[in-house]
Amino acid sequence: MTSPLVKDRIYRSPQALIGGVLLLAIVGWLGIDALLRGHGHAPWLALAALILIVPLVVAFTLRPAVFAGEDRLRVRNPFRVITLPWGEVASFRSGYSNEVIAKSGTKYQLWAIPVSLRGRKKAARRSAKAEADARRGRTGSAGRGSGGIGAGIGGFGGGFGGLRDADDATGPTRAETDKIMDDLREMLENRGPAVSAQGEVTVRWAYEVAAPAVAGAVLLVILLVMG
């Protein structure tokens, strides 16, 4: 009896997906309008621009994804697909970008898991606030028990401060992309030694994305030269 297949974990950037759809809508609207209403070389220029821009938008927004399976990690970047068996992954690194490092020393950027410095700052503030609250304990209850005008004023002050800091006081104390990297590190630790997770790193270039973009660029240059 064969064991059921375990689906890969798929990581993508929601912001990139939304941005890509909006960009495609704008580019398509402008390009189709130029094709239908343009005069002279304008329709041809619009066609060449569409052939150039659409694949690039798709490559950098909709295409990037990271597939984490039981035996291997598959990284789909704008122009390449990198497949790394867990046994060939040395580590993950997070700085201004998230990267996977193979045992050969080669680094591959994880386009689908972008670093959010703003998210890290928010998470750091939440973590610091949670630690401060834990050290203080239930000081609010003690303050109310003491009574008095000062406690009432402090209560109002705390209320307004709570409104200001509501976003910092709630939510996760670790940035979302950093939590994803933690998940990948855990999978590497668990699956790296497995016999089925050994093999070679393979890199495949995405010619289906690059070829149309190059063709559009060449056509656009020819049309511009011809005037």
Disulfide bonds with the S-S distance in Angstrom:
none
